[in-house]
Amino acid sequence: MERRIAGIIYILITFALVNEMSINVQAKDNKRRTKEKGGFQKNICDVSDRESKVHCYCETSREPKNATKAECWVFNGGIPRNDLIWQSFASQPTLKTLSFNVRVDGALSYVPTEALQYLKNLKSINIKYGTIPEIQSYAFANLTNLTEALLSQNEIESLRQYAFAHLPNITLINLDENMIVEIGTDVFYNMPKLHKLTFTKNNISSIKDGAFQHTFNLLELDLNKNNIFHLNRRTFDGLANLRKLDLRRNRIYNLTEFTFAELWNLQELLLGKNDLKYISERAFDGLSQLEKLSLDDNKLAALPSGLFAGVRGLTSLDLRSNELHALTLDDIKPILDNLKPQNSNLQLEDNNFVCDCRLEWMHSLRNETRSQNTKTSLNNVTCKMDPPIVSSAYNKMSDVIENKIDYNQEILHAGITIETLNDKMNVTEKKILKDDLNDENDIDAPSKKAVKRNVLKIPPGTLPCPRDNPKTTEPPQLIIDPVVPIQNEMKTFRLRDSNAANIHCRYKLVLLSCFAFFFT
């Protein structure tokens, strides 16, 4: 009996040993085969094979199913979409933060959806320096916990329909510094919590109508540094909750009426550094919540009447570096009171303002505003005055006018003949006319350059009002300097007195000639 029991035990031990050996052999064989096929490892946080195309460092833990953050480096270009290395991400389903840094050009040419499908708890994905020509449809499908997708500097050119779809918790998508040329319809679909979308430094020239119709809770849209040149009233459909829109450094040349009519809650609109020459007076209609508007570094020569009537909540306005020749009280009146509190801001430097009474309101605002930024800007606003006519021709003409009696009296002195006086007068007239023509035709002459003056250093009430322009306030009296007349009056004065002097002299000469002939 004992021998039987011992035999059975021996058989069982032998069977167990054989089974263990078989398992070990099979495991080694599987490892060898998978290694030959592409370096597959069970734990993505513990890849030791130097030939592997992806190496990840897990900060919190390297144990399977325990890591929450992984930073991966991609080497050895040309990884197929179905490479077994992507399956190793199944070993860490608890990952919440994952980033890929591509070390070699062409090493990653797609979003690794095959790896992401195992990461149901992922909240943040960051891919940088890839060569990804397009984001394919449903590239991030089923990542229901994803809150941010950071895809800057990946040479992305196009976004397929539904490239970002069914991401119920995503709040941020960053596509900065790529090569995207168009934003099509239905690229962003079913993302109710998306708050910020950025496209800075792309090549976007076209935005399809309704491109943002499914991002109705978007709060900030950044399109800075692109090639956008045309906008219409359907461009921003669906963005009723948008708070900030950045369109700086594009090629926008005009704004038509109701361009931003759908942006009812917009608070900040940035349009600086474009090519704006024309703005419809109703371009900003509907922006009742707008607080900040920047139009700096454009080519605006004038603003349409009533432009700010639809944005009466505006507290910050930047109009620096344009070509504005006037900004009247009527233009600024709808928002004038908003520019007086301490946190308000008005920027007007570097324009082509003409020194006339349309700028007098700046004195009052400078005294009444509590905003240091506004005061500093107003202190630096300059305007151009007509050049003073203090030329050599004007001085010579004054001499002729003041001394014409002396010339007439010289005819009574010995040695002065009619011919001598005529020669003297002819020389003077010719010289004056030549100088006048040179001054009037030489547009580059220093005396013709407009003189820049600081607006606030010109006393209120001394600026002339343009005759062909309706006055925005009670016009001050037109004050003309008796010594240095303004340009147009100086021309009239000079020609009139020159003709009068010539006629008077000739009349005297004729009388003297008759008198001499009679007594001879």
Sequence and secondary structure as in RCSB ss.txt:
>XXXX:A:sequence
MERRIAGIIYILITFALVNEMSINVQAKDNKRRTKEKGGFQKNICDVSDRESKVHCYCETSREPKNATKAECWVF
NGGIPRNDLIWQSFASQPTLKTLSFNVRVDGALSYVPTEALQYLKNLKSINIKYGTIPEIQSYAFANLTNLTEAL
LSQNEIESLRQYAFAHLPNITLINLDENMIVEIGTDVFYNMPKLHKLTFTKNNISSIKDGAFQHTFNLLELDLNK
NNIFHLNRRTFDGLANLRKLDLRRNRIYNLTEFTFAELWNLQELLLGKNDLKYISERAFDGLSQLEKLSLDDNKL
AALPSGLFAGVRGLTSLDLRSNELHALTLDDIKPILDNLKPQNSNLQLEDNNFVCDCRLEWMHSLRNETRSQNTK
TSLNNVTCKMDPPIVSSAYNKMSDVIENKIDYNQEILHAGITIETLNDKMNVTEKKILKDDLNDENDIDAPSKKA
VKRNVLKIPPGTLPCPRDNPKTTEPPQLIIDPVVPIQNEMKTFRLRDSNAANIHCRYKLVLLSCFAFFFT
>XXXX:A:secstr
 HHHHHHHHHHHHHHHHHHHHHHHHHHHHHHHHHHHHH   S GGG   TT SEEEEESS  STTT  EEEEEE 
SS   TT GGGGGGGG TT  EEEEEE STTS  S  HHHHTT TT  EEEEES   SEE TTTTTT TT  EEE
  SS   EE TTSEES TT  EEE  SS   EE TTSEES TT  EEE  S    EE TTTTTT TT  EEE  S
S      TTTTTT TT  EEE  SS   EE TTTTTT TT  EEE  SS   EE TTTTTT TT  EEE  SS  
S   TTGGGG TT  EEE  SS  S   HHHHGGGGGGGSSTT EEE  S   BSSGGGTHHHHHHHH   HHHH
HHHHH EEEE      HHHHHHHHHHHHHHHHHHGGGSTT  HHHHHHHHHHHHHHHHHHHHHHHH TT GGGS 
EEEEGGGS TT S   TTS  SS        SSS  HHHHHHHHHHHHHHHHHHHHHHHHHHHHHHHHH 
